[in-house]
Amino acid sequence: MMKTGTPLEHLQKAIQCETVSYGDRSRINFKEFDKFIAFLKESYPLLHKKATLEMVEKYALVYKLKGTSNLDPIALMGHYDVVPVKVEGWKVPPFGAEIHDGYIYGRGTLDMKGHVIAVCEAVEACLSEGIGFERDVYLLFGHNEETGSEMIDSGARLTRNLLKQRGIHFNLVLDEGGAYINGKAMGVDSTIALIGVGEKGYLDVELSATQSGGHASTPPHTSALYDVAQAAMKMESHKFSADFNPATEAMFKALIPYMKQPMKFLFKNRQLFKPILLLALVKSPETAATVRTTSVMTMASGSSAPNVLAQVAKININCRIIPGDSIEKTVRRIETRVGPKIKVTPKNGNQPTEICRSDIPQFEIVSKALTSVYPELRVVAPYLMVAATDSRVYHGMADAVYRVPPFSSMKDDRSTIHADNERLSIESYHKGIEFFKKVLIEATKTK
Ligand SMILES: [Zn+2]
């Protein structure tokens, strides 16, 4: 068969397509998206020969490989849009896909063309080796994840609607996310791989205060900006209360066997030691976010001139809602806290997802695939993702929706996501392909 390039060359070509997402559609250069689709067609001939391809909203790609059984299919999801770059901070051209010291650099290497291309490589390899699938395999690649699955034109949402209409229910859905963390904080003596089994909710709330305005030389007792700032400060100085939730419960259960004393004892008796454990967990922003609804000020506005009083002053509060909590409850609690002088307007949001089970074969298949490509990894545990992914739309139409970290080099380079000098280790990339291959083989078996 004609060779179309190595897996690494394919990833380079993928990164070189400048598929940058903007909320304002008129700023999107769709030619680059066309280029990416043409690249896929030319690089993965077997996939394009054996699978059907549908385009939703013109650019969201839905590949379907027919399996030999009629059992529920699996889906490997991803998105091929990327966030914009600020060129100044980059040591290399952001879309150059240059290779230095064992790393490939470029916007999208981690978030998430590396993942998408690894999936394509794995599928193509299976097909070329004659490996058949018993379950149908869907590859669902969105084109506008970075602007949010709440958008009307969200490729993921529209794709989900289409598949739902067809009555499809998935056995397993895999998307981006997950993490590698140092186990020390949890009393575990190795790196821990985390698989996201649910996501927090999202909510923007606008706080506003009004005043009749007037001249800044004769100010009222308190200005609108003062009132709204005071209300917003009440939100930040008194955090929402912390508690365990089904996702943290599942994580603790998975980690306890690997914990050393005294952590093992504390977590085994976590109801008894809850106050101490929660106090420890809220100390770091990362773990705090997994046990409480968070809120933080993100935008503020007052008057339009330095010597003019604001008639309306606004502050946006961005909240991430813990499972078990809800948009409605969060809004009510904000209203109570800020008091009647402040208008509370919920802007956009989505509820926290349900938490998928991790005591089912799907979880074992995915975690075994990870530990087999990364033998140094001893522990894989479920956890709550605090960021949002497109996969949230599949909760309710799948037995398992997991966010997986195919590349262990992410542990050190996580901070380059959405930032300068995003990079992926080439070794991890190749292991990621192996990971998806194993998942494809094992997860499509019907026994
Ligand atoms: Zn992403």
Residues whose N, C-alpha, C, O or C-beta is under 5 A from the ligand:
A	BS01	ZN	D111 M112 E176
